[in-house]
Amino acid sequence: MSIDYAWEKLNGAVVTLASSTDSLKDRLISAFMYDIAHIRTDELPDSIKRKITDLHEEIDKENPNAFQGSIETSINAMDLRQQKELANKIVSAYDAATRLITPLE
């Protein structure tokens, strides 16, 4: 898994968070289902690997049930403060990936 692919997926997640009029909960679910869940950390640099692993761990806290997968159950269990913190973690991971692709001069 390349940093370019991770950046692409994180960019998609940030766009989902920023451009939708859905609730924060629904935007987070979409960002994880369509973007973040597809990022594998095996070949990523250490500076971004931990951030992605932390994001994956956030959505694996709750067990799936007959109606929802672990992404939905984990995010639905969060209060608004936790949802905002999770959104900030996504933006932070995106920032870290961007810096790896285009280092500051």
C-alpha positions as CSV (number, residue, x, y, z in Angstrom):
1,M,0.0,0.0,0.0
2,S,1.6,3.3,-1.1
3,I,1.4,6.6,0.7
4,D,-0.2,8.0,-2.5
5,Y,-3.2,5.6,-2.1
6,A,-3.5,6.4,1.6
7,W,-3.4,10.1,0.8
8,E,-6.1,9.6,-1.9
9,K,-8.4,7.8,0.6
10,L,-7.7,10.3,3.4
11,N,-8.4,13.1,1.0
12,G,-11.8,11.5,0.1
13,A,-12.6,11.2,3.8
14,V,-11.8,14.9,4.4
15,V,-13.9,15.9,1.4
16,T,-16.8,13.8,2.8
17,L,-16.5,15.5,6.1
18,A,-16.4,18.9,4.7
19,S,-18.8,18.9,1.8
20,S,-21.9,17.0,3.0
21,T,-24.9,18.4,4.8
22,D,-25.5,15.1,6.6
23,S,-25.0,14.8,10.3
24,L,-21.4,14.5,11.5
25,K,-22.2,10.9,12.5
26,D,-23.4,10.0,9.0
27,R,-20.4,11.8,7.4
28,L,-18.0,9.9,9.7
29,I,-19.7,6.6,8.8
30,S,-19.4,7.4,5.0
31,A,-15.7,8.5,5.4
32,F,-14.8,5.2,7.1
33,M,-16.9,2.9,4.9
34,Y,-15.8,4.4,1.6
35,D,-12.3,5.6,2.3
36,I,-10.5,4.9,5.6
37,A,-11.5,1.3,6.0
38,H,-9.6,0.5,2.7
39,I,-6.2,1.9,3.9
40,R,-3.8,-0.9,4.9
41,T,-0.9,0.1,7.0
42,D,1.6,-2.7,6.2
43,E,3.8,-0.6,3.8
44,L,3.2,2.9,5.1
45,P,5.9,5.0,6.8
46,D,5.9,4.9,10.6
47,S,4.9,8.6,10.8
48,I,1.5,7.9,9.2
49,K,1.1,4.2,10.2
50,R,0.2,5.0,13.8
51,K,-2.4,7.6,12.9
52,I,-4.2,5.2,10.5
53,T,-4.0,2.3,13.0
54,D,-5.6,4.6,15.6
55,L,-8.4,5.4,13.2
56,H,-9.0,1.7,12.5
57,E,-9.0,1.0,16.3
58,E,-11.6,3.7,16.8
59,I,-14.1,1.9,14.5
60,D,-13.4,-1.5,16.0
61,K,-14.4,-0.7,19.5
62,E,-18.0,-1.9,19.2
63,N,-19.1,-5.3,18.0
64,P,-21.2,-5.5,14.9
65,N,-24.8,-6.7,15.3
66,A,-27.4,-8.1,12.9
67,F,-28.3,-4.6,11.6
68,Q,-25.0,-2.7,11.6
69,G,-21.3,-3.4,11.1
70,S,-18.5,-2.3,13.5
71,I,-18.1,1.1,11.8
72,E,-21.7,2.0,12.3
73,T,-22.0,0.6,15.8
74,S,-18.8,2.2,16.9
75,I,-19.7,5.7,15.6
76,N,-23.3,5.4,16.8
77,A,-22.0,4.7,20.3
78,M,-20.0,8.0,20.3
79,D,-21.3,11.3,21.6
80,L,-20.8,14.5,19.7
81,R,-17.6,15.4,21.4
82,Q,-16.1,12.0,20.5
83,Q,-17.3,12.3,16.9
84,K,-15.6,15.7,16.7
85,E,-12.4,14.3,18.0
86,L,-12.6,11.5,15.5
87,A,-13.1,14.0,12.7
88,N,-10.0,15.9,13.9
89,K,-8.0,12.7,13.9
90,I,-9.0,12.1,10.2
91,V,-7.8,15.7,9.3
92,S,-4.6,15.1,11.2
93,A,-3.9,11.9,9.4
94,Y,-4.6,13.6,6.1
95,D,-2.2,16.4,7.0
96,A,0.5,13.9,7.9
97,A,0.0,12.1,4.6
98,T,0.1,15.4,2.7
99,R,3.4,16.3,4.3
100,L,4.9,13.0,3.2
101,I,3.9,13.6,-0.4
102,T,4.8,17.3,-0.6
103,P,7.3,18.1,2.2
104,L,7.4,21.7,3.4
105,E,10.4,23.7,2.2
